[in-house]
Amino acid sequence: MQPTRGDVHVNRPLTNISVAFMQDAANFVADQVFPNVPVQKQSDRYFTYDRGEMNRDEMELRAPGTESAGRGYTVDSTPTYYAPVYAYHHDIPDEIRANADAPLDLDRETTYIVTLKALIKREVLWATKYFQGGVWTNDYDGGGATGQVPHWNISSSTPVENVRAAATTQAESTGFRPNTLVMGRRVFDSLVDHPEIIDRIKYSSSPGSPAIVNKNTLAQLFEVERVLVMDSIRNTAKKGLANSHSFIGGKHALLCYVAPNPGIMTPSAGYTFSWAGWFGASQSGTRIKTIRLDREDSDRVEIQMALDQKVVAADMGTFWENIVD
């Protein structure tokens, strides 16, 4: 029967717990990299402008009594987004809740678990959309062969020069210098011990103090506003098999321009369109609710999210695939 009780009432306390957890989950970068655009409809269009027309030098001298030089510009209204719905639930039988010993809090723990599932899914979707080869205009493979970039965990490699050259290339072709560098944990661990980077900061520390490289140090060296490290992991093994944990970010790196705030005529390498218009959803397109299952004498805690992560400007990103071995 429609609507169900779960559709007409969203458990607000559980939703608040979920949102708080998402904000504190620093290991996940999917909500940190590209701006979030809350949308009212599950699908729609957005506009893009021709960058070449914007950057063309077309102002001319004007003689007395003549018209000024002028041109039109092109707006592309064909790009679309579609935010599919992802969902996961966990049931709490009445007898299990009644028999649970302190300090167990099944409702709170179940909310934590389903929220973690949503975080993992969101991060995996982000990595699939943005963090792989063939997505960005500037795309490099780590390695030693001709045309490849030497692995950044090799002492003779030059990661600072690689990133600076990529940033200059992007700035020259787009007019926007990249401001964000995202990398997997393995890449970060290699960079903080790289001889080139250590050599650049060793005289900046106090006498007797070690030269410590962190995300802020790397941001200054690479001339970006922020460095984000993908520390989240997932288990790719099926239930019943031996666990197989790995970093979702792999051994890759992405240099990109990210708009500080989304808006009209505001370019960005990517945007996340989150369906906030459906009942009970947060600005990130996520909602969590409890559903009473009378036949099973159980309560179901269910989380849903609807979003579409879009590459908006492929030339505003540079990707290094497997940049460490």
Helices and strands as residue ranges (DSSP letters): H 5-8, H 12-24, E 36-39, E 43-45, E 48-49, H 51-55, E 75-76, E 80-82, E 85-93, H 94-99, H 106-130, E 138-141, H 159-174, E 180-184, H 185-192, H 195-201, H 215-222, E 226-230, E 233-235, E 245-247, E 253-256, E 270-275, E 286-293, E 298-311, G 314-316, E 317-321
